[in-house]
Amino acid sequence: MTETFIQDVGEGYSCSHDGDMMDVRAEVTRFAGASPLPGLVDAWHWSPAPGIDFAGALSRDGERLLQLSGRDSYDAELATRTLAFAREHEDEIFARNAFIGALEGFVAPEGTRFDAVVGVAPEVHRFYRNEKPELTPRVRLAFPAYSCEFSGNETLDEAITRYRTLGLTDLRRGPSPFLKMRYANTRTRGRSTNPGRGLADPDRLLDELRAIEGGAGSFVEFENRHGDVWRVEWRGAYHIVEWNTEDGRLREIGLADLLDFAVARLHA
């Protein structure tokens, strides 16, 4: 039996282990149906159920499994390229963030737009925790991704949220840019409940920008992966300011231009 395809993430998990050496290769090759992954040495593919595919490759030192999953979207060439990139650049992927690290420069197969590979640490994914918990600390997930989706400063809780909401197992997905936002709408009385800017879906940002029209004193703040922040206020018309600069000045902007501006900044 193979571990549940998408794990539930709870609190209090630790990836520590007792230091005993595990033969990761032997563990993987014992998975039902595991066969060599074409085009990459020390790598395998297995499928526990129709539409669910796994691919994994040993790390360069042989001590970890770099693993990818696909649901109804598996592509062998994409998997091979992703795992090869992850193996070659594993240290760089996790250099900025030990929980969920991403590295640009990935070249995806023709027909796909991925430009990065994201690595997900055991503290976040918790694969095999029920079936084979001693393997969990030895597994790092690796998925094709988009550079605009990660800031490099995600906390553990934020990393867990991103892992659970990005839909990484859809290997045909489009980008879902990193976004933090907060807002207050005096017309609808809607407001964010987090103490500061919280992770949000980009579609929510566009909806809230539209919704503040006509609400005097309403605002929306949004932050992209680079930490750049903009504040939009309704003052009889839309006004925007770059919020984290000393010389920022409110300027009037039309709704269409505002939405285009927000989308462009999130994808930057």
C-alpha positions as YAML, in Angstrom:
chain: A
units: angstrom
residues:
- id: 1
  name: MET
  ca: [0.00, 0.00, 0.00]
- id: 2
  name: THR
  ca: [1.26, 3.46, -0.90]
- id: 3
  name: GLU
  ca: [0.92, 6.48, 1.38]
- id: 4
  name: THR
  ca: [-2.17, 8.66, 1.05]
- id: 5
  name: PHE
  ca: [-1.80, 10.85, -2.03]
- id: 6
  name: ILE
  ca: [-2.38, 14.15, -0.24]
- id: 7
  name: GLN
  ca: [-1.50, 14.18, 3.42]
- id: 8
  name: ASP
  ca: [-3.35, 16.02, 6.15]
- id: 9
  name: VAL
  ca: [-1.04, 18.45, 7.92]
- id: 10
  name: GLY
  ca: [-1.29, 18.77, 11.68]
- id: 11
  name: GLU
  ca: [0.61, 20.60, 14.36]
- id: 12
  name: GLY
  ca: [3.52, 19.41, 16.43]
- id: 13
  name: TYR
  ca: [5.25, 17.39, 13.72]
- id: 14
  name: SER
  ca: [9.02, 16.97, 13.85]
- id: 15
  name: CYS
  ca: [11.18, 15.54, 11.09]
- id: 16
  name: SER
  ca: [13.92, 14.42, 13.47]
- id: 17
  name: HIS
  ca: [15.10, 10.83, 13.29]
- id: 18
  name: ASP
  ca: [17.37, 8.60, 15.26]
- id: 19
  name: GLY
  ca: [20.30, 8.85, 12.90]
- id: 20
  name: ASP
  ca: [20.15, 5.20, 11.75]
- id: 21
  name: MET
  ca: [21.21, 4.91, 8.15]
- id: 22
  name: MET
  ca: [18.37, 3.90, 5.87]
- id: 23
  name: ASP
  ca: [18.81, 2.34, 2.45]
- id: 24
  name: VAL
  ca: [16.50, 4.71, 0.59]
- id: 25
  name: ARG
  ca: [17.07, 2.92, -2.71]
- id: 26
  name: ALA
  ca: [15.92, -0.36, -1.21]
- id: 27
  name: GLU
  ca: [12.84, 1.26, 0.27]
- id: 28
  name: VAL
  ca: [11.78, 2.80, -3.02]
- id: 29
  name: THR
  ca: [12.38, -0.28, -5.12]
- id: 30
  name: ARG
  ca: [10.09, -2.20, -2.78]
- id: 31
  name: PHE
  ca: [7.15, 0.05, -3.70]
- id: 32
  name: ALA
  ca: [4.58, -1.96, -5.66]
- id: 33
  name: GLY
  ca: [5.12, -1.51, -9.38]
- id: 34
  name: ALA
  ca: [8.27, 0.60, -9.07]
- id: 35
  name: SER
  ca: [10.25, 0.60, -12.30]
- id: 36
  name: PRO
  ca: [13.21, 2.65, -13.55]
- id: 37
  name: LEU
  ca: [12.35, 6.17, -14.72]
- id: 38
  name: PRO
  ca: [13.56, 6.52, -18.33]
- id: 39
  name: GLY
  ca: [16.26, 9.13, -18.85]
- id: 40
  name: LEU
  ca: [17.44, 9.45, -15.25]
- id: 41
  name: VAL
  ca: [19.64, 7.09, -13.25]
- id: 42
  name: ASP
  ca: [18.66, 6.12, -9.71]
- id: 43
  name: ALA
  ca: [15.09, 7.20, -10.37]
- id: 44
  name: TRP
  ca: [11.79, 5.31, -10.44]
- id: 45
  name: HIS
  ca: [8.12, 5.59, -11.36]
- id: 46
  name: TRP
  ca: [5.21, 3.87, -9.64]
- id: 47
  name: SER
  ca: [1.44, 4.17, -9.75]
- id: 48
  name: PRO
  ca: [-0.69, 2.93, -6.84]
- id: 49
  name: ALA
  ca: [-4.01, 3.62, -8.62]
- id: 50
  name: PRO
  ca: [-5.28, 4.76, -12.03]
- id: 51
  name: GLY
  ca: [-4.60, 8.46, -12.52]
- id: 52
  name: ILE
  ca: [-2.17, 8.68, -9.59]
- id: 53
  name: ASP
  ca: [1.53, 8.61, -10.45]
- id: 54
  name: PHE
  ca: [4.68, 9.00, -8.42]
- id: 55
  name: ALA
  ca: [8.24, 9.50, -9.57]
- id: 56
  name: GLY
  ca: [11.27, 9.68, -7.34]
- id: 57
  name: ALA
  ca: [15.02, 10.07, -7.61]
- id: 58
  name: LEU
  ca: [17.82, 9.59, -5.14]
- id: 59
  name: SER
  ca: [19.60, 12.73, -4.03]
- id: 60
  name: ARG
  ca: [23.20, 13.08, -5.17]
- id: 61
  name: ASP
  ca: [24.48, 11.66, -1.87]
- id: 62
  name: GLY
  ca: [21.91, 8.86, -1.94]
- id: 63
  name: GLU
  ca: [20.51, 9.76, 1.48]
- id: 64
  name: ARG
  ca: [17.18, 11.28, 0.41]
- id: 65
  name: LEU
  ca: [14.36, 10.65, -2.01]
- id: 66
  name: LEU
  ca: [13.28, 13.56, -4.19]
- id: 67
  name: GLN
  ca: [9.69, 12.75, -5.07]
- id: 68
  name: LEU
  ca: [7.07, 14.12, -7.44]
- id: 69
  name: SER
  ca: [3.35, 13.29, -7.65]
- id: 70
  name: GLY
  ca: [0.83, 13.77, -10.42]
- id: 71
  name: ARG
  ca: [-2.93, 13.34, -10.43]
- id: 72
  name: ASP
  ca: [-4.52, 12.79, -13.84]
- id: 73
  name: SER
  ca: [-1.72, 14.86, -15.36]
- id: 74
  name: TYR
  ca: [1.50, 12.83, -15.18]
- id: 75
  name: ASP
  ca: [4.07, 13.52, -17.88]
- id: 76
  name: ALA
  ca: [7.18, 11.35, -17.87]
- id: 77
  name: GLU
  ca: [9.41, 13.94, -19.57]
- id: 78
  name: LEU
  ca: [8.30, 16.68, -17.19]
- id: 79
  name: ALA
  ca: [8.88, 14.38, -14.21]
- id: 80
  name: THR
  ca: [12.35, 13.44, -15.43]
- id: 81
  name: ARG
  ca: [13.38, 17.05, -16.02]
- id: 82
  name: THR
  ca: [11.97, 18.17, -12.68]
- id: 83
  name: LEU
  ca: [13.77, 15.49, -10.68]
- id: 84
  name: ALA
  ca: [17.02, 15.98, -12.60]
- id: 85
  name: PHE
  ca: [16.89, 19.72, -11.82]
- id: 86
  name: ALA
  ca: [16.00, 19.05, -8.19]
- id: 87
  name: ARG
  ca: [18.91, 16.63, -7.79]
- id: 88
  name: GLU
  ca: [21.41, 18.99, -9.41]
- id: 89
  name: HIS
  ca: [20.25, 22.08, -7.48]
- id: 90
  name: GLU
  ca: [18.88, 20.66, -4.23]
- id: 91
  name: ASP
  ca: [21.03, 22.84, -1.98]
- id: 92
  name: GLU
  ca: [20.15, 25.97, -3.95]
- id: 93
  name: ILE
  ca: [16.42, 25.18, -3.88]
- id: 94
  name: PHE
  ca: [16.41, 25.12, -0.08]
- id: 95
  name: ALA
  ca: [19.03, 27.83, 0.46]
- id: 96
  name: ARG
  ca: [16.53, 30.67, 1.05]
- id: 97
  name: ASN
  ca: [13.83, 28.68, 2.74]
- id: 98
  name: ALA
  ca: [14.24, 25.31, 4.45]
- id: 99
  name: PHE
  ca: [10.47, 24.63, 4.44]
- id: 100
  name: ILE
  ca: [9.38, 25.43, 0.89]
- id: 101
  name: GLY
  ca: [12.20, 26.54, -1.39]
- id: 102
  name: ALA
  ca: [12.07, 27.42, -5.06]
- id: 103
  name: LEU
  ca: [14.66, 28.03, -7.74]
- id: 104
  name: GLU
  ca: [14.23, 29.69, -11.11]
- id: 105
  name: GLY
  ca: [15.97, 28.56, -14.29]
- id: 106
  name: PHE
  ca: [14.05, 25.35, -14.89]
- id: 107
  name: VAL
  ca: [13.47, 24.54, -18.56]
- id: 108
  name: ALA
  ca: [10.20, 22.67, -18.96]
- id: 109
  name: PRO
  ca: [9.21, 20.55, -21.96]
- id: 110
  name: GLU
  ca: [7.66, 22.34, -24.90]
- id: 111
  name: GLY
  ca: [4.01, 23.11, -24.27]
- id: 112
  name: THR
  ca: [4.38, 23.85, -20.56]
- id: 113
  name: ARG
  ca: [5.22, 27.18, -18.93]
- id: 114
  name: PHE
  ca: [6.87, 26.14, -15.66]
- id: 115
  name: ASP
  ca: [10.04, 28.16, -14.99]
- id: 116
  name: ALA
  ca: [11.04, 26.95, -11.51]
- id: 117
  name: VAL
  ca: [11.17, 23.90, -9.28]
- id: 118
  name: VAL
  ca: [9.81, 24.01, -5.74]
- id: 119
  name: GLY
  ca: [11.08, 21.75, -2.97]
- id: 120
  name: VAL
  ca: [8.89, 20.82, -0.01]
- id: 121
  name: ALA
  ca: [10.47, 19.70, 3.26]
- id: 122
  name: PRO
  ca: [9.29, 16.80, 5.46]
- id: 123
  name: GLU
  ca: [7.99, 19.21, 8.13]
- id: 124
  name: VAL
  ca: [5.49, 20.39, 5.52]
- id: 125
  name: HIS
  ca: [4.49, 17.35, 3.46]
- id: 126
  name: ARG
  ca: [4.70, 14.51, 6.04]
- id: 127
  name: PHE
  ca: [4.52, 11.76, 3.43]
- id: 128
  name: TYR
  ca: [4.72, 8.17, 4.72]
- id: 129
  name: ARG
  ca: [4.11, 9.25, 8.32]
- id: 130
  name: ASN
  ca: [1.58, 6.46, 8.89]
- id: 131
  name: GLU
  ca: [2.90, 3.68, 6.69]
- id: 132
  name: LYS
  ca: [6.64, 4.17, 7.04]
- id: 133
  name: PRO
  ca: [7.44, 7.09, 9.39]
- id: 134
  name: GLU
  ca: [11.17, 6.39, 9.35]
- id: 135
  name: LEU
  ca: [11.18, 7.26, 5.62]
- id: 136
  name: THR
  ca: [9.43, 10.63, 6.04]
- id: 137
  name: PRO
  ca: [12.53, 12.62, 7.10]
- id: 138
  name: ARG
  ca: [14.34, 11.26, 4.06]
- id: 139
  name: VAL
  ca: [11.83, 12.59, 1.54]
- id: 140
  name: ARG
  ca: [11.77, 15.99, -0.09]
- id: 141
  name: LEU
  ca: [9.04, 16.67, -2.61]
- id: 142
  name: ALA
  ca: [9.92, 18.40, -5.87]
- id: 143
  name: PHE
  ca: [7.39, 19.86, -8.30]
- id: 144
  name: PRO
  ca: [7.53, 22.04, -11.40]
- id: 145
  name: ALA
  ca: [6.36, 25.51, -10.42]
- id: 146
  name: TYR
  ca: [6.38, 29.20, -11.29]
- id: 147
  name: SER
  ca: [8.88, 31.68, -9.88]
- id: 148
  name: CYS
  ca: [6.10, 34.17, -9.02]
- id: 149
  name: GLU
  ca: [4.56, 31.72, -6.53]
- id: 150
  name: PHE
  ca: [7.13, 31.89, -3.72]
- id: 151
  name: SER
  ca: [8.74, 34.69, -1.74]
- id: 152
  name: GLY
  ca: [11.51, 32.73, -0.04]
- id: 153
  name: ASN
  ca: [10.37, 34.12, 3.32]
- id: 154
  name: GLU
  ca: [7.45, 31.79, 4.04]
- id: 155
  name: THR
  ca: [7.13, 30.66, 7.63]
- id: 156
  name: LEU
  ca: [6.40, 27.00, 8.38]
- id: 157
  name: ASP
  ca: [2.68, 27.74, 8.67]
- id: 158
  name: GLU
  ca: [2.72, 29.68, 5.42]
- id: 159
  name: ALA
  ca: [4.67, 26.89, 3.72]
- id: 160
  name: ILE
  ca: [2.03, 24.39, 4.82]
- id: 161
  name: THR
  ca: [-0.71, 26.65, 3.48]
- id: 162
  name: ARG
  ca: [1.01, 27.07, 0.12]
- id: 163
  name: TYR
  ca: [1.66, 23.34, -0.17]
- id: 164
  name: ARG
  ca: [-1.97, 22.52, 0.52]
- id: 165
  name: THR
  ca: [-3.55, 25.17, -1.72]
- id: 166
  name: LEU
  ca: [-1.36, 25.41, -4.82]
- id: 167
  name: GLY
  ca: [-2.50, 22.18, -6.41]
- id: 168
  name: LEU
  ca: [1.07, 21.06, -7.09]
- id: 169
  name: THR
  ca: [-0.04, 17.59, -8.19]
- id: 170
  name: ASP
  ca: [-1.78, 19.11, -11.22]
- id: 171
  name: LEU
  ca: [1.13, 19.07, -13.62]
- id: 172
  name: ARG
  ca: [-0.84, 21.06, -16.19]
- id: 173
  name: ARG
  ca: [-1.78, 23.95, -13.89]
- id: 174
  name: GLY
  ca: [-1.16, 27.62, -14.50]
- id: 175
  name: PRO
  ca: [0.55, 30.00, -12.05]
- id: 176
  name: SER
  ca: [-0.98, 31.10, -8.75]
- id: 177
  name: PRO
  ca: [1.20, 34.06, -7.74]
- id: 178
  name: PHE
  ca: [2.29, 34.68, -4.17]
- id: 179
  name: LEU
  ca: [0.00, 37.27, -2.58]
- id: 180
  name: LYS
  ca: [-0.54, 38.72, 0.86]
- id: 181
  name: MET
  ca: [-3.35, 41.20, 1.37]
- id: 182
  name: ARG
  ca: [-5.62, 42.94, 3.84]
- id: 183
  name: TYR
  ca: [-8.67, 45.09, 3.20]
- id: 184
  name: ALA
  ca: [-11.59, 46.94, 4.73]
- id: 185
  name: ASN
  ca: [-14.73, 47.86, 2.83]
- id: 186
  name: THR
  ca: [-16.92, 50.53, 4.43]
- id: 187
  name: ARG
  ca: [-19.75, 49.90, 1.98]
- id: 188
  name: THR
  ca: [-20.12, 46.14, 2.43]
- id: 189
  name: ARG
  ca: [-18.60, 46.14, 5.94]
- id: 190
  name: GLY
  ca: [-16.36, 43.30, 4.84]
- id: 191
  name: ARG
  ca: [-12.81, 43.21, 6.13]
- id: 192
  name: SER
  ca: [-9.89, 40.84, 6.56]
- id: 193
  name: THR
  ca: [-9.63, 39.28, 10.00]
- id: 194
  name: ASN
  ca: [-5.88, 38.64, 10.12]
- id: 195
  name: PRO
  ca: [-3.79, 41.15, 12.12]
- id: 196
  name: GLY
  ca: [-1.61, 41.97, 9.11]
- id: 197
  name: ARG
  ca: [-1.50, 40.99, 5.46]
- id: 198
  name: GLY
  ca: [-2.34, 37.30, 5.04]
- id: 199
  name: LEU
  ca: [-1.93, 34.82, 2.22]
- id: 200
  name: ALA
  ca: [-4.75, 35.05, -0.31]
- id: 201
  name: ASP
  ca: [-5.79, 33.89, -3.74]
- id: 202
  name: PRO
  ca: [-5.16, 36.42, -6.54]
- id: 203
  name: ASP
  ca: [-8.81, 36.23, -7.63]
- id: 204
  name: ARG
  ca: [-9.79, 37.45, -4.17]
- id: 205
  name: LEU
  ca: [-7.61, 40.53, -4.63]
- id: 206
  name: LEU
  ca: [-9.31, 41.44, -7.89]
- id: 207
  name: ASP
  ca: [-12.75, 40.91, -6.34]
- id: 208
  name: GLU
  ca: [-11.96, 43.13, -3.35]
- id: 209
  name: LEU
  ca: [-10.50, 45.86, -5.56]
- id: 210
  name: ARG
  ca: [-13.72, 45.96, -7.55]
- id: 211
  name: ALA
  ca: [-15.83, 45.86, -4.40]
- id: 212
  name: ILE
  ca: [-14.44, 48.99, -2.72]
- id: 213
  name: GLU
  ca: [-15.84, 51.24, -5.45]
- id: 214
  name: GLY
  ca: [-18.22, 53.69, -3.81]
- id: 215
  name: GLY
  ca: [-17.06, 52.92, -0.28]
- id: 216
  name: ALA
  ca: [-15.49, 56.07, 1.16]
- id: 217
  name: GLY
  ca: [-12.52, 55.18, 3.33]
- id: 218
  name: SER
  ca: [-12.25, 51.65, 1.94]
- id: 219
  name: PHE
  ca: [-8.82, 50.25, 1.16]
- id: 220
  name: VAL
  ca: [-6.99, 47.18, -0.10]
- id: 221
  name: GLU
  ca: [-3.31, 46.49, 0.54]
- id: 222
  name: PHE
  ca: [-1.48, 43.83, -1.43]
- id: 223
  name: GLU
  ca: [2.06, 42.44, -1.36]
- id: 224
  name: ASN
  ca: [3.88, 40.43, -4.02]
- id: 225
  name: ARG
  ca: [6.68, 37.88, -3.66]
- id: 226
  name: HIS
  ca: [9.36, 40.59, -3.63]
- id: 227
  name: GLY
  ca: [7.83, 42.22, -0.56]
- id: 228
  name: ASP
  ca: [6.61, 45.22, -2.55]
- id: 229
  name: VAL
  ca: [3.35, 46.59, -1.15]
- id: 230
  name: TRP
  ca: [0.65, 48.77, -2.71]
- id: 231
  name: ARG
  ca: [-2.34, 50.39, -1.04]
- id: 232
  name: VAL
  ca: [-5.49, 51.20, -2.97]
- id: 233
  name: GLU
  ca: [-8.08, 53.57, -1.50]
- id: 234
  name: TRP
  ca: [-11.48, 54.78, -2.66]
- id: 235
  name: ARG
  ca: [-11.62, 58.58, -2.49]
- id: 236
  name: GLY
  ca: [-14.41, 59.26, -4.94]
- id: 237
  name: ALA
  ca: [-12.23, 57.37, -7.42]
- id: 238
  name: TYR
  ca: [-9.55, 54.70, -7.19]
- id: 239
  name: HIS
  ca: [-6.20, 55.91, -5.86]
- id: 240
  name: ILE
  ca: [-3.04, 53.85, -5.49]
- id: 241
  name: VAL
  ca: [0.29, 54.32, -3.74]
- id: 242
  name: GLU
  ca: [3.41, 52.23, -3.43]
- id: 243
  name: TRP
  ca: [3.15, 51.70, 0.31]
- id: 244
  name: ASN
  ca: [6.67, 50.67, 1.31]
- id: 245
  name: THR
  ca: [8.52, 53.63, -0.17]
- id: 246
  name: GLU
  ca: [9.25, 56.90, 1.62]
- id: 247
  name: ASP
  ca: [8.26, 59.08, -1.30]
- id: 248
  name: GLY
  ca: [5.08, 57.23, -2.28]
- id: 249
  name: ARG
  ca: [2.24, 59.47, -3.43]
- id: 250
  name: LEU
  ca: [-1.38, 58.58, -4.03]
- id: 251
  name: ARG
  ca: [-2.37, 58.82, -7.66]
- id: 252
  name: GLU
  ca: [-5.72, 58.33, -9.32]
- id: 253
  name: ILE
  ca: [-6.13, 55.24, -11.50]
- id: 254
  name: GLY
  ca: [-9.00, 53.72, -13.47]
- id: 255
  name: LEU
  ca: [-10.35, 50.31, -12.54]
- id: 256
  name: ALA
  ca: [-9.20, 48.52, -15.71]
- id: 257
  name: ASP
  ca: [-5.69, 49.91, -15.35]
- id: 258
  name: LEU
  ca: [-5.69, 49.06, -11.64]
- id: 259
  name: LEU
  ca: [-6.59, 45.43, -12.26]
- id: 260
  name: ASP
  ca: [-3.97, 45.13, -14.99]
- id: 261
  name: PHE
  ca: [-1.40, 46.74, -12.69]
- id: 262
  name: ALA
  ca: [-2.17, 44.34, -9.84]
- id: 263
  name: VAL
  ca: [-1.96, 41.25, -12.08]
- id: 264
  name: ALA
  ca: [1.34, 42.41, -13.56]
- id: 265
  name: ARG
  ca: [2.91, 43.09, -10.16]
- id: 266
  name: LEU
  ca: [1.89, 39.68, -8.83]
- id: 267
  name: HIS
  ca: [3.45, 37.94, -11.82]
- id: 268
  name: ALA
  ca: [6.66, 39.97, -11.68]
...
